[in-house]
Amino acid sequence: MAVERTEELYRVLVERGYPEDLCSRIAYDYMNTDYTATRMLGYLYRVSSPKVRDLVDEMLAILSDRDQLVQKKEAERAQAAVNEIYRNGL
């Protein structure tokens, strides 16, 4: 599924007239997961023709959100392990 969303993102970016090198970098290097590609597609469908600067800003914001989500999940797993140790001991 992620490959399909990435391909769709690339296609939409190219159709909007952005340089192919930029489209390729965004779709395949940075927005190559289901979560990030879907978020970027949502942005592109809401905003008709963002400037390149705005497009890159949105990409960075999406990546930042993803990183925060990953950190939160890691912290939750670590806390669950600590709680398990408190409950059952080592």
C-alpha positions in Angstrom: 0.0 0.0 0.0 2.8 2.4 0.8 4.2 2.0 -2.7 0.8 2.9 -4.2 0.5 6.0 -2.0 4.1 7.0 -2.9 3.4 6.5 -6.6 0.2 8.6 -6.3 2.1 11.3 -4.5 4.7 11.4 -7.2 2.1 11.5 -10.0 0.2 14.3 -8.3 3.3 16.4 -7.8 4.4 16.0 -11.4 0.8 16.8 -12.6 0.9 20.0 -10.6 4.0 21.0 -12.5 6.8 20.7 -10.0 10.3 19.8 -11.2 10.6 16.0 -11.6 13.7 15.9 -9.5 11.9 17.6 -6.6 8.9 15.3 -7.0 11.1 12.3 -6.9 13.0 13.4 -3.8 9.8 14.3 -1.9 7.9 11.1 -2.9 10.6 8.5 -2.8 13.2 9.9 -0.3 11.1 11.7 2.3 7.4 10.9 2.0 7.8 7.1 1.3 5.5 5.8 4.0 1.7 5.4 4.0 1.4 8.0 6.8 3.6 10.7 5.3 2.4 10.2 1.7 -1.3 10.3 2.7 -0.7 13.4 4.8 1.1 15.2 1.9 -1.7 14.1 -0.6 -4.3 15.6 1.8 -2.4 18.8 1.8 -2.1 18.9 -2.0 -5.8 18.2 -2.4 -6.7 21.0 0.1 -4.3 23.6 -1.3 -4.6 23.9 -5.1 -1.2 25.2 -6.1 1.3 25.8 -3.2 4.6 27.4 -4.0 7.7 25.1 -3.8 8.7 26.8 -0.5 5.3 26.1 1.0 5.3 22.5 -0.3 8.7 21.9 1.4 7.6 23.6 4.6 4.6 21.2 4.7 6.8 18.2 4.1 9.1 19.2 7.0 6.1 19.7 9.2 4.8 16.2 8.4 8.2 14.7 9.0 8.4 16.5 12.3 5.0 15.2 13.3 6.0 11.7 12.4 9.2 11.9 14.4 7.3 13.1 17.5 4.8 10.2 17.1 7.7 7.8 16.9 9.3 9.3 20.0 6.0 9.1 21.9 5.5 5.4 21.0 9.1 4.6 22.1 8.5 6.4 25.4 5.2 4.5 25.9 7.0 1.2 25.3 9.8 2.1 27.7 7.3 3.2 30.4 5.3 -0.1 29.9 8.6 -2.0 30.5 9.3 -0.1 33.7 5.8 -0.6 34.9 6.1 -4.3 34.3 9.3 -4.4 36.4 7.6 -2.5 39.2 4.7 -5.0 39.1 6.7 -8.2 38.8 10.2 -7.3 39.8 13.3 -8.3 37.9 
